Amino acid sequence: MRFKNKIALITGASKGIGRATALLFAKEGAKVVVNYFSSKKEAFAVVDEIKKVGSEAIAINCDVSKENEVKKMIQQTINKFGKIDILVNNAGIVFDVPFFERTVEQWKQTLDVNLLGTFLCSKYASEQMLKKDGGKIINISSTNGIDSFSPESMDYDASKAGIIILTRNLAKELAPKIQVNSIAPGWVDTEMNKDLPKDFVEEETEKIYLKRFAKPEEIAKVILFLASDDANYITGSILKVDGGHG
């Protein structure tokens, strides 16, 4: 039970990587805050699953791009559990739209949720962490923010590159009590990718050394490592988890 008596707040935890991470934390003894925006039914299903494995959890609705909502979510977490030990900034959106059809509103929404949301949650969670014994922040970026490019989602790519820079700056700003790291997954078998064209999936799969998309649980296990005491001397790092890609 690596996370007994630890409190983990996971944004975008109703499905995909966030859901898998929430369940793994619970199985390792953590009490979990399941953040969601629109998927209320799925979020409460995650809470029920966590309770079945013998841990505690609450679901909190919050648009991470809205400062007042983030402050409220952090306070609700403190009111319920008294502290925050681990923050996983996982919430994210993407619009797959051709460049000349891309709107300003889509750009703003993508940057607001993916990048501003990571900043806001990190700011207000770290304030609470610094009042206690410190903590761990894990930001979910993407290989799209490093060396994979998708012109139809260039605002998503920009937001994920921004998360990498934010991670490095936060690691310096919040040291030594808080370690901040980022994971950059490649293709993952999640809801976000379920509607990709079959021929595109086959083409991308061929580029992956391991010849398959990752399972959400495989990304979640890396998140748990970075949140654990085994990673106490790692901060400001960006870890690619992409199965090899060329």
C-alpha positions, 0 to 999 in steps of 0.5 A: 500500500504505497499511498496509505493515508495519501490524498490524490486529486486527479483532474479529468478522472471520469474516464481514460487515463484519469479513471485508470489512475484513480483506481490504481491509487485507490488500490494502493491505499490513497483516498481519491478526489475524482474531478470531472466536468461533463461526465457525471455518471462516469465520475460517480461510477469511478467513486463507486469502484474505489469504494468497492476496493476499500478506499474513500473517494469523492467526485467534484464537478469543476471546469479547471479553466475557471479560477473560482471553480478550481479554488472551490474544488481545492477547498472542498478537498481540504474540507473533506480530507484535510490535505492534498498530497498528490495532484495529477493534472490530466484534464484535457480536450482536443479538436481535430479540425483542419487549419483553415477551419480552426476557430479562435474559440477552439484555440482559446478553449483548448489552451484554457483547459489544457494549459491554464487549467494545469496552471490553476490546479497547480497553483492552488493545490501547491499552496495547500501542499506547502502548508503540510509536508510538500507533495507531488504534481504530475502533469500529463503532456503528450508526445505531440508537445515534443516531437510528434506533430498534427497540423489538424490539432496544432493548438493541442500540440501547443498546449502540451508543449506549454505544459512541458515548459510549465512543468520545468518552471514549477519544479524550480519554483516549488522545490524542494518540498514539491516535486513536479514532473510530466508524462508525455504519452504517445497513442493511448486507447482512450475515449479521446481516440475512439473515433479515429479512422481505422486506416489512420490507426493502422498507419500510426500503429505501424510507426510504434515499435511495440505495434499497439496503442498503450492501455490507460493502465500502462500510463497510470502505472508511470504516474503512480511511480512518479507520485511514489517515494521511489521517485523522490529524487526526480523533479522537472523531468519529462518522461515519454511513454510512447512504446517507441515511435519512429 
